[in-house]
Amino acid sequence: MTERSKSQGLLDGERPPPVRLALDGATWREIAHLLANLPMSLIGFTYVVTVLSTGGALTVTVIGIPLLAAGLLGARQLGKLERARARALLGVRVEEPTPLTLRKSGGMVQWLSMTLKDPVGWRTLLYDFVRLPWGILSFTVTFMSLFVLWPVLPLLARGLSNVDRAMVRGLLSPSDELERRIAELESDRGVVVDTAAADLRRIERDLHDGAQARLVNLAMGLGLAKEKLLEDPDSAAAMVDEAHGEVKLALRELRDLARGIHPAVLTDRGLDAALSSVATRCTVPVKVTVDLDARPAAAIEGIAYFTVSELLQNISKHSRARSASVEVWRADERLLIQVSDDGRGGARLEGGTGMAGLAERLDAVDGLFVVDSPVGGPTTITAELPWRDRGDEGRRRR
């Protein structure tokens, strides 16, 4: 074969393939992740030691526990950074954990409790603590392999990266559904306890300032009437008549207070009769429609009653409506309540009308509270409660 034919053969496709890197992009990303392990593990380990030593040493003082809680929140951010690094360089798709839901009514105590019990923060601290020896080992092996063991570097990089993937999935994955549910229930329990305490304080205040004070005046008036019974019968009779009026007022206040705690009509006849009774006290004509083939559990029934009662009070005070309606029905395993009016609208949860408290009460029992109230009206408020049969409560107590 002549030199010309050889050249023609190379031009026809016999030339060698173009030079390509032996390592593809995925392998280089794994190598970059492994080389970054050392600085990231040093940062994480230093953070963990600082948080635990400082917070642990100062727990005997007032500031120790808040410092530890703040450290756990910071650990969440470190975990977020590590998950982003794993997604970008290792292709690990790990969902972000659910943010901590802190209620406005919980205050500092609730914030500390939820943060200190946060499993995501503690697992991130554990991840950063155990990462230091692994970060040193993976960095050293990868760095040396770049110069000494480069023929097998892709295999080494894949094996070391798989360990990183397993650690990210095992320690930086979001809390499972059970952990999230426990955190929510603990938060809701605090809301229920605070609401019950507020109700007890309200009842105590109403008794002390209302019926109790009136009964004290009644006793004093009857004592004076007794002293004047022989000396001045006419004045004594007038005092007794006044005392009789005080007794009627005291009985009315006690009846209203008992109705506010739990109305007898709700216990005896259910939601339909109880809501119809509440509607008659509203300053706006109200149409009540209750479509239930059975009565829900007493606790759910009570929450539904007081929700509608509070909403109708808001309509009387704030809506300037001409008419309103209340609808209650069951859909599968949910009890739905819809209260509407043709008033001026503009209702908001933070408007100071007590609806924020209603939303928290419903949320504490896995309920929903939705306000649709554009300025100018109309207003439609939908409340949703879990349905529990009336017989289930007795079985739970037993």
DRENSEPA-155926 format. One record per residue (C-alpha): residue in one letter; y, x, z. Coordinates in steps of 0.1 Angstrom, whole numbers, padded with zeros to 4 digits, always signed. Each point is the difference from the previous one (the first is absolute). Layout:
aYXZ...
This chain:
m+0000+0000+0000t+0033+0014-0010e+0031+0003+0023r+0016-0028-0020s-0029-0024+0006k-0001+0008+0037s+0037-0009+0002q-0006-0031-0019g-0028-0010+0024l+0023+0004+0030l+0025-0022-0017d-0027-0026-0007g-0007-0005+0038e-0021+0029+0011r+0027+0015+0021p-0006+0001+0038p+0013-0030+0021p+0035+0004+0015v+0003+0016+0034r-0001-0026+0029l+0002+0002+0037a-0033+0000+0017l+0014-0023+0028d+0012-0035-0009g+0030-0018+0016a-0021-0018+0026t-0014+0033+0012w+0034+0016+0003r+0012-0030+0020e-0029+0004+0024i+0008+0037+0003a+0037-0008+0007h-0011-0024+0027l-0023+0026+0016l+0027+0026+0000a+0025-0024+0016n-0025-0008+0027l+0011+0030+0021p+0037-0007+0003m-0006-0038+0004s-0027+0006+0027l+0023+0024+0019i+0028-0026-0001g-0024-0028+0012f-0017+0021+0027t+0034+0011+0014y+0012-0036+0000v-0031-0013+0018v+0002+0027+0027t+0037-0006+0005v-0004-0038+0003l-0030+0001+0023s+0013+0028+0022t+0035-0014+0003g-0009-0036+0003g-0030+0006+0022a+0019+0023+0024l+0029-0024+0003t-0020-0032+0005v+0007+0003+0037t+0036-0005-0008v+0018-0029-0017i+0005+0016-0033g-0036+0013-0006i-0015-0033-0012p+0028-0007-0025l-0003+0036-0013l-0037-0005-0006a+0006-0033-0017a+0026+0016-0023g-0025+0028-0007l-0026-0025-0011l+0026-0016-0024g+0007+0035-0014a-0037+0005-0004r-0001-0031-0022q+0025+0017-0023l-0020+0032-0002g-0030-0021-0009k+0020-0017-0027l+0009+0034-0014e-0036+0012+0000r-0012-0032-0017a+0027+0005-0027r-0012+0036-0005a-0036-0011-0003r+0009-0026-0025a+0020+0024-0022l-0023+0030+0001l-0035-0014+0009g+0002-0034-0016v-0010-0017+0033r+0012-0035+0001v+0005-0009+0037e+0020-0031+0008e+0029+0003+0024p-0006-0014+0035t+0017-0033+0011p+0034+0008+0015l+0004-0008+0037t+0015-0035+0004l+0023+0001+0029r+0015-0034+0011k+0037-0003+0009s-0009-0017+0032g-0025+0027+0011g+0026+0027+0010m-0007+0035+0010v-0032-0008+0019q-0017-0016-0030w+0011+0029-0022l-0015+0026+0024s-0032-0021+0004m-0006-0004-0038t+0009+0035-0008l-0022+0016+0026k-0030-0021-0010d+0005+0007-0037p-0033+0013-0014v+0017+0013-0032g+0022+0024+0020w-0028+0013+0021r-0023+0006-0029t+0028+0019-0018l+0004+0022+0030l-0037+0007+0001y+0001+0008-0038d+0028+0025+0004f-0017+0016+0031v-0034+0006-0017r+0016+0011-0033l+0012+0034+0012p-0033+0019-0002w-0009-0018-0032g+0034+0007-0015i-0004+0038+0007l-0035+0000-0014s+0007-0019-0032f+0032+0020-0007t-0018+0033+0005v-0030-0009-0021t+0021-0014-0028f+0025+0029-0001m-0028+0026+0000s-0019-0018-0027l+0030+0001-0023f-0005+0038-0002v-0036+0006+0009l-0021-0031-0007w+0020-0016-0028p-0032-0007-0021v-0012-0025+0026l+0035-0011+0012p-0003-0035-0016l-0032-0006+0020l+0015+0013+0032a+0032-0019-0005r-0019-0033-0006g-0022+0005+0031l+0029+0009+0023s+0021-0029-0014n-0028-0024+0007v+0002+0009+0037d+0037-0007-0001r-0006-0033-0017a-0025-0010+0027m+0024+0010+0028v+0028-0020-0016r-0022-0031-0005g-0015+0003+0035l+0031+0006+0021l+0030-0011-0021s-0013-0033-0013p+0017-0031+0013s-0013-0017+0031d-0028-0024-0008e+0006-0038+0003l-0013-0001+0035e+0025+0026+0013r+0029-0017-0018r-0011-0033+0014i-0002+0013+0036a+0035+0014-0003e+0013-0033-0012l-0017-0019+0027e+0013+0023+0027s+0035-0005-0014d-0005-0038-0002r-0013-0001+0036g+0033+0016+0011v+0019-0027-0018v-0021-0028+0016v+0004+0015+0035d+0038+0003-0005t+0002-0036-0013a-0020-0014+0029a+0021+0019+0025a+0032-0014-0017d-0014-0035+0002l-0008+0004+0037r+0035+0012+0007r+0014-0029-0019i-0021-0025+0019e+0010+0016+0033r+0037+0000-0009d-0002-0037-0011l-0017-0010+0033h+0024+0021+0021d+0032-0011-0017g-0010-0036-0008a-0026-0020+0019q-0002+0022+0031a+0038+0000+0005r+0001-0037-0005l-0028-0006+0025v+0018+0022+0025n+0031-0021-0003l-0021-0031+0002a-0015+0011+0033m+0034+0008+0014g+0013-0034-0011l-0029-0018+0016g+0005+0020+0032l+0037-0011+0002a-0010-0036-0008k-0025+0001+0028e+0027+0011+0025k+0024-0027-0011l-0026-0028-0002l+0009-0014+0034e+0037+0010+0002d+0011-0009-0036p-0027-0021-0019d+0022-0005-0030s+0006+0038-0005a-0037+0006+0006a-0009-0026-0026a+0023+0016-0025m-0015+0034+0007v-0035-0014-0005d+0010-0016-0032e+0014+0034-0012a-0032+0017+0011h-0020-0025-0021g+0020+0010-0030e-0006+0037+0007v-0038-0007+0003k+0001-0016-0035l+0018+0030-0015a-0024+0024+0017l-0030-0019-0014r+0016+0001-0034e+0006+0037+0002l-0036+0006+0012r-0013-0022-0028d+0020+0020-0026l-0012+0032+0015a-0036-0011-0001r+0004-0012-0036g+0013+0035-0008i-0030+0017+0015h-0026-0023-0017p+0006-0036-0008a-0025-0026+0012v+0001-0017-0034l-0012+0031-0017t-0030+0003+0023d-0009-0037-0002r+0007-0009-0036g+0004+0032-0020l+0026+0014-0024d+0008-0031-0020a+0012-0020+0030a+0016+0031+0017l+0020+0010-0031s+0011-0036-0006s+0013-0001+0036v+0019+0033-0006a+0014-0014-0032t+0016-0030+0018r+0021+0024+0021c+0014+0018-0031t+0035-0010-0010v-0011-0001-0037p-0025-0026-0013v-0033+0018-0003k-0031-0010-0020v-0032+0013+0016t-0033+0003-0020v-0031+0014+0017d-0031+0002-0021l-0028+0013+0023d-0035-0012+0001a-0006+0016+0034r+0020+0015+0028p+0004+0038+0002a-0005+0021+0031a+0024-0008+0028a+0017+0034-0002i+0006-0004-0038e+0011-0036+0005g+0025+0011+0027i+0015+0027-0022a+0003-0024-0029y+0018-0026+0022f+0025+0024+0015t+0007+0016-0035v+0009-0034-0014s+0019-0009+0031e+0021+0031-0002l+0007-0004-0037l+0011-0036+0005q+0024+0011+0027n+0015+0025-0024i+0004-0028-0026s+0018-0021+0026k+0023+0029+0011h+0007+0020-0032s-0011-0017-0032r+0025-0028-0006a-0028-0017-0018r-0003-0037-0009s-0038-0001+0000a-0030+0022+0008s-0038+0000-0003v-0030+0014+0018e-0033+0005-0017v-0032+0013+0016w-0033+0004-0018r-0031+0022+0000a-0009+0023-0029d-0034+0017+0005e+0002+0019+0033r+0038-0002+0003l+0023-0025+0016l+0032-0004-0021i+0033-0013+0012q+0030-0006-0022v+0034-0012+0013s+0027-0008-0025d+0036-0013+0002d+0028-0006-0025g+0027+0018+0021r+0023+0029-0007g-0027+0027+0000g+0006+0036+0007a-0026+0002+0028r-0013+0035+0007l-0025+0015+0024e+0027+0021+0016g+0026-0028+0001g-0003-0005+0038t-0017-0034-0003g-0032+0009+0017m-0020+0003-0033a-0007+0037+0006g-0018-0009+0032l-0020-0026-0019a-0010+0025-0026e-0012+0024+0027r-0020-0027+0017l-0017-0010-0032d-0006+0036-0009a-0017+0006+0033v-0027-0025-0009d-0004+0012-0036g+0025-0026-0013l+0027+0001-0026f+0036-0012+0001v+0020-0002-0032v+0036-0011-0003d+0015-0012-0034s+0036-0010+0007p+0025+0008-0027v+0037-0005+0008g+0008-0036-0008g-0036-0011+0007p-0025-0014+0000t-0020+0017+0027t-0038+0002+0000i-0018+0018+0028t-0037+0005-0003a-0022+0010+0030e-0037+0009-0003l-0025+0002+0029p-0037+0008+0001w-0022-0031+0003r-0023+0000+0030d-0021-0030+0008r+0006-0017+0033g-0036+0007+0012d+0002+0037-0006e+0023+0006+0030g-0026-0013+0024r-0027+0022-0015r+0023+0031+0002r+0007-0007+0037r-0037-0003+0008
